[in-house]
């Protein structure tokens, strides 16, 4: 069995731009197949699994993490062999110029380019280059050669490799949210106090649509969304704008731009962390959003809490996490499973997938 860090390394090496998460799903399914009672892929592509715990919980509990990553999609192949593209998810154009990329299923090498600075106007030099002014160069001499390798609709990922950096940190593409997926895989491979549902979702970066169908299927009473969130504790950022700090433990949100979180679960997280000596921090700002907003309102609704890992340089080729933050996040979630399992009498039974069946 892989360690949690090895699992995250494996998952970050797999391309999975929104709408093309299949290879990530296959790898996760292989890692959890022997540790779940049932496993199902829904029509949208979510992987939903049921894990038997030591006891049946008073409430139906769901843990979720999204499999997709930000990236690009090829929109046009020019006569010069250069590829035009659009962003998939929120990407700052200032982090992409000159970056190496991999194109399509063959992971064809390319680089994001623009016209040389001495050909830019004074105004252009002062502004970030918009994505519609950029192109991907795969070294093709013309359109005909490029079309032998690439088609419109092909996804594009940043070329980036998992690296250990400094003391106890990791750097990789797609830690948002393959780190969350790795945490859930490790939970599934462990013993849990209560029966739990797990959803590995699609298309979070493009509107949180995967979580809509996953939450509707499971109909949870309580849901924990496992994420990576922006740590802005770097030079030039005022203390009240840092939101959360790298290396200070999992981040608990009270509100973001999509969700007002359940106040009871918010307080429970801090109580559980204190009782178990797990470092934890509040997300000190109302910013961003995640699939909590979709889960919270599915069917008759669910109490929802986001538990995130503080990540530097989100939505770039170089996401950075501290390993201890990942470990502490997993430990907090295990303890929250114990605490949430006895909250109140069960109000609804799990509806999907059927226990005892396993399919991919």
Phi and psi in degrees as a GROMACS rama.xvg file:
@    title "Ramachandran Plot"
@    xaxis  label "Phi"
@    yaxis  label "Psi"
@TYPE xy
-69.406  149.939  UNK-2
-73.3131  166.449  UNK-3
-60.089  -40.5051  UNK-4
-66.7818  -38.8914  UNK-5
-64.4918  -38.1322  UNK-6
-62.8166  -44.5306  UNK-7
-63.5838  -41.1472  UNK-8
-58.3573  -45.9451  UNK-9
-61.1778  -45.8569  UNK-10
-69.1289  -34.1611  UNK-11
-72.4072  -16.2365  UNK-12
-84.1632  -8.9615  UNK-13
-96.8071  128.165  UNK-14
-65.4424  140.494  UNK-15
-162.335  51.2874  UNK-16
-63.0753  147.983  UNK-17
-44.59  130.721  UNK-18
89.5654  -4.8719  UNK-19
-140.261  52.8348  UNK-20
-93.7348  6.7354  UNK-21
-55.4123  -43.2008  UNK-22
-69.1398  -34.7974  UNK-23
-64.6978  -45.2911  UNK-24
-59.9717  -42.759  UNK-25
-60.2099  -41.7394  UNK-26
-67.4568  -43.5522  UNK-27
-63.4021  -43.2847  UNK-28
-58.7602  -40.5091  UNK-29
-65.6622  -34.1479  UNK-30
-75.2213  -27.7168  UNK-31
-107.272  -8.0196  UNK-32
-53.8263  -38.4368  UNK-33
-86.2107  5.20363  UNK-34
-123.425  6.49958  UNK-35
-126.813  156.335  UNK-36
-79.0406  -34.4801  UNK-37
-151.789  157.661  UNK-38
-153.156  132.412  UNK-39
-143.691  142.825  UNK-40
-106.57  123.11  UNK-41
-84.4745  179.058  UNK-42
-62.5965  -28.5312  UNK-43
-82.5827  -20.7378  UNK-44
114.475  1.75228  UNK-45
-66.1441  144.699  UNK-46
-102.764  118.125  UNK-47
-118.188  126.793  UNK-48
-131.308  149.452  UNK-49
-114.481  124.312  UNK-50
-110.338  123.966  UNK-51
-77.1347  130.146  UNK-52
-106.248  -168.321  UNK-53
-72.4144  -27.9697  UNK-54
-142.29  162.148  UNK-55
-84.203  132.55  UNK-56
-77.0647  158.747  UNK-57
-70.1074  -26.7911  UNK-58
-124.34  148.697  UNK-59
-73.5907  121.439  UNK-60
-109.464  133.558  UNK-61
-125.22  133.469  UNK-62
-112.679  134.404  UNK-63
-134.526  151.641  UNK-64
-151.851  145.111  UNK-65
-93.5804  142.394  UNK-66
-86.776  -22.7729  UNK-67
-80.4476  163.07  UNK-68
-132.56  160.5  UNK-69
-70.6099  155.68  UNK-70
-177.746  -146.858  UNK-71
-138.744  167.172  UNK-72
-137.568  133.94  UNK-73
-71.1377  129.529  UNK-74
-112.041  -24.1675  UNK-75
-161.239  144.713  UNK-76
-114.189  119.012  UNK-77
-81.4132  165.788  UNK-78
-61.0535  -25.6996  UNK-79
-84.1946  1.01057  UNK-80
85.5156  -0.24394  UNK-81
-83.8931  144.684  UNK-82
-100.177  130.295  UNK-83
-94.5239  153.768  UNK-84
-153.651  165.411  UNK-85
-125.589  158.169  UNK-86
-77.3323  146.325  UNK-87
-113.94  104.588  UNK-88
94.5693  176.186  UNK-89
-84.5464  107.633  UNK-90
-126.662  129.306  UNK-91
-74.8986  119.972  UNK-92
-60.6977  -19.8188  UNK-93
-71.1117  -13.4024  UNK-94
-101.156  5.77456  UNK-95
-110.676  -24.8311  UNK-96
-61.4833  128.58  UNK-97
81.6178  1.35452  UNK-98
-82.959  137.801  UNK-99
-73.0483  146.137  UNK-100
-136.838  168.636  UNK-101
-124.132  132.97  UNK-102
-113.638  128.157  UNK-103
71.7077  -176.481  UNK-104
-64.8899  -27.0866  UNK-105
-80.149  -5.94074  UNK-106
54.7339  48.2129  UNK-107
-65.1502  133.083  UNK-108
-69.5298  139.48  UNK-109
-154.462  175.428  UNK-110
-142.387  141.391  UNK-111
-84.6464  124.61  UNK-112
-129.446  170.97  UNK-113
-151.396  175.554  UNK-114
-68.357  150.39  UNK-115
-59.3251  151.016  UNK-116
-60.7518  -31.1345  UNK-117
-76.0433  -6.50941  UNK-118
-99.8346  -0.782646  UNK-119
-90.2013  148.635  UNK-120
-73.3863  166.522  UNK-121
-59.5413  -38.5112  UNK-122
-66.5093  -41.3253  UNK-123
-62.5531  -35.8457  UNK-124
-68.303  -25.3909  UNK-125
-86.804  -11.8221  UNK-126
-116.761  153.731  UNK-127
-66.5568  137.827  UNK-128
-72.2107  127.281  UNK-129
-71.9863  154.025  UNK-130
-61  -29.6528  UNK-131
-73.6462  -5.79959  UNK-132
-100.265  -0.66911  UNK-133
-101.816  166.281  UNK-134
-147.08  164.93  UNK-135
-111.459  125.549  UNK-136
-102.441  116.06  UNK-137
-104.209  9.54835  UNK-138
83.023  10.1458  UNK-139
-75.9994  141.034  UNK-140
-78.2112  -24.8862  UNK-141
-160.421  179.589  UNK-142
-60.2268  -42.0995  UNK-143
-59.5631  -44.0441  UNK-144
-66.8545  -41.4465  UNK-145
-62.91  -40.0234  UNK-146
-67.5931  -16.7956  UNK-147
-72.726  -14.5866  UNK-148
-122.409  -25.0992  UNK-149
-134.202  147.668  UNK-150
-133.072  150.707  UNK-151
-55.452  138.641  UNK-152
100.606  -15.6959  UNK-153
-64.6933  137.155  UNK-154
-81.6574  156.308  UNK-155
-132.63  132.23  UNK-156
-116.606  155.496  UNK-157
-62.8093  140.232  UNK-158
-82.6154  114.402  UNK-159
-158.654  139.196  UNK-160
-116.875  145.453  UNK-161
-59.1138  127.432  UNK-162
-139.623  138.664  UNK-163
-86.1395  129.038  UNK-164
-130.808  133.587  UNK-165
62.4843  -152.272  UNK-166
-103.354  106.385  UNK-167
82.5436  22.5446  UNK-168
-121.082  155.939  UNK-169
-127.565  150.121  UNK-170
-129.336  129.356  UNK-171
-165.862  162.971  UNK-172
-77.2019  145.815  UNK-173
67.8374  22.6254  UNK-174
-61.2699  -24.4258  UNK-175
-92.2277  95.834  UNK-176
-132.228  35.8292  UNK-177
-66.0851  -26.0314  UNK-178
-64.9789  -41.6064  UNK-179
-61.9713  -42.1216  UNK-180
-61.8287  -41.3187  UNK-181
-62.7592  -38.6697  UNK-182
-61.7291  -45.1398  UNK-183
-66.9125  -38.7701  UNK-184
-59.3031  -43.6199  UNK-185
-64.9198  -37.8217  UNK-186
-61.5929  -44.61  UNK-187
-63.5765  -35.2901  UNK-188
-78.2484  -4.12669  UNK-189
-104.453  173.678  UNK-190
-85.5827  133.436  UNK-191
-116.663  152.257  UNK-192
-69.7446  -34.8769  UNK-193
-131.53  152.015  UNK-194
-52.9104  137.841  UNK-195
-145.005  151.155  UNK-196
-103.868  146.461  UNK-197
-130.966  132.622  UNK-198
-123.212  122.098  UNK-199
-103.317  108.266  UNK-200
-103.625  163.206  UNK-201
-111.104  159.454  UNK-202
56.6923  35.8548  UNK-203
-69.5599  -38.884  UNK-204
-70.2223  -13.6262  UNK-205
-116.817  21.3385  UNK-206
134.789  6.35786  UNK-207
61.4701  32.8838  UNK-208
-74.2759  -34.0854  UNK-209
-60.2292  -40.0392  UNK-210
-65.3918  -25.3596  UNK-211
-60.8783  -51.7015  UNK-212
-73.9729  -35.3229  UNK-213
-64.0553  -45.8249  UNK-214
-68.4639  -35.8618  UNK-215
-62.4999  -39.1416  UNK-216
-69.3917  -45.5495  UNK-217
-79.144  -33.2244  UNK-218
53.2596  60.3105  UNK-219
-72.3276  154.678  UNK-220
-90.5788  -33.7852  UNK-221
-132.69  134.071  UNK-222
-135.651  137.167  UNK-223
-117.248  118.148  UNK-224
-97.2673  120.937  UNK-225
-100.896  120.41  UNK-226
-138.313  175.379  UNK-227
-113.994  138.037  UNK-228
-131.087  157.885  UNK-229
-70.7534  121.43  UNK-230
-97.74  118.028  UNK-231
-109.238  27.7488  UNK-232
-84.0577  62.9469  UNK-233
-129.336  171.712  UNK-234
-55.4621  137.259  UNK-235
87.649  0.0557773  UNK-236
-105.479  126.94  UNK-237
-64.4003  149.942  UNK-238
-56.9646  -36.3081  UNK-239
-79.4474  -1.23684  UNK-240
-112.556  2.41726  UNK-241
-70.493  -25.2126  UNK-242
69.6467  -55.9716  UNK-243
-153.324  165.595  UNK-244
-118.984  135.812  UNK-245
-59.8454  130.85  UNK-246
81.3616  10.0853  UNK-247
-107.386  16.2505  UNK-248
96.5631  174.312  UNK-249
-58.3053  152.152  UNK-250
-108.081  127.589  UNK-251
-108.778  125.362  UNK-252
-93.6301  139.553  UNK-253
-99.8161  -25.9137  UNK-254
-166.154  147.009  UNK-255
-137.132  -164.78  UNK-256
-77.1936  -4.98569  UNK-257
-120.037  -19.601  UNK-258
-142.671  137.651  UNK-259
-101.526  116.525  UNK-260
-81.0027  155.446  UNK-261
-61.9253  123.335  UNK-262
-67.8404  -31.144  UNK-263
-66.6705  -43.7685  UNK-264
-67.5479  -36.0922  UNK-265
-59.2076  -48.3551  UNK-266
-68.7829  -36.547  UNK-267
-60.0565  -40.1741  UNK-268
-59.6408  -43.0403  UNK-269
-70.2698  -37.0726  UNK-270
-64.1522  -44.9468  UNK-271
-65.1031  -41.8627  UNK-272
-62.4601  -43.8979  UNK-273
-64.6646  -41.5886  UNK-274
-66.3549  -24.5453  UNK-275
-113.924  14.1334  UNK-276
54.9782  42.3021  UNK-277
-104.324  123.847  UNK-278
-64.3625  141.385  UNK-279
-151.904  153.065  UNK-280
-142.476  150.988  UNK-281
-83.4315  146.013  UNK-282
-78.5261  104.495  UNK-283
-90.1289  70.682  UNK-284
166.559  160.077  UNK-285
-108.416  98.1126  UNK-286
-152.576  158.134  UNK-287
66.2316  -162.551  UNK-288
176.731  169.003  UNK-289
-156.807  -168.985  UNK-290
-75.5404  2.18109  UNK-291
-55.1537  -37.4922  UNK-292
-63.2022  -31.9297  UNK-293
-77.2643  -42.0014  UNK-294
-68.5432  -38.6441  UNK-295
-58.639  -31.8919  UNK-296
-110.645  6.47003  UNK-297
-69.3513  142.173  UNK-298
49.3297  -121.126  UNK-299
-92.9488  8.95489  UNK-300
96.8305  161.816  UNK-301
-147.961  146.226  UNK-302
-72.2099  129.059  UNK-303
-131.551  143.503  UNK-304
-141.32  135.027  UNK-305
-94.8332  128.553  UNK-306
-119.26  111.908  UNK-307
-120.585  156.903  UNK-308
-98.9994  131.253  UNK-309
-69.0338  119.64  UNK-310
-124.905  129.22  UNK-311
-88.2353  147.115  UNK-312
62.5331  44.7999  UNK-313
-61.3901  149.054  UNK-314
58.9143  35.9627  UNK-315
-131.775  178.556  UNK-316
-70.4123  -10.0645  UNK-317
-132.943  67.3847  UNK-318
-68.249  140.358  UNK-319
-125.76  129.886  UNK-320
-129.33  150.817  UNK-321
-91.44  132.706  UNK-322
-58.3855  -40.5728  UNK-323
-63.8765  -32.9625  UNK-324
-63.0759  -37.7081  UNK-325
-65.7265  -46.6718  UNK-326
-61.0816  -44.6566  UNK-327
-66.2544  -33.6489  UNK-328
-64.079  -44.9  UNK-329
-62.0216  -44.0369  UNK-330
-64.1503  -40.0259  UNK-331
-63.7689  -42.3612  UNK-332
-64.6005  -38.7506  UNK-333
-61.0875  -43.3201  UNK-334
-70.6968  -33.4196  UNK-335
-68.3714  -31.8002  UNK-336
-61.873  -43.6462  UNK-337
-62.0517  -44.0902  UNK-338
-71.7479  -42.0781  UNK-339
-72.5007  -24.0591  UNK-340
-63.8364  -21.859  UNK-341
-115.91  22.9662  UNK-342
-63.7473  -54.4999  UNK-343
-152.777  164.124  UNK-344
-57.2674  147.196  UNK-345
-64.0814  135.987  UNK-346
-108.976  -17.7026  UNK-347
-150.976  147.158  UNK-348
-92.7615  149.316  UNK-349
-58.9412  142.188  UNK-350
-112.773  -13.9797  UNK-351
-165.941  139.781  UNK-352
-81.5549  175.015  UNK-353
-68.8815  134.405  UNK-354
-64.1885  145.102  UNK-355
91.8015  -14.1617  UNK-356
-103.434  146.327  UNK-357
-139.575  121.376  UNK-358
-145.154  160.32  UNK-359
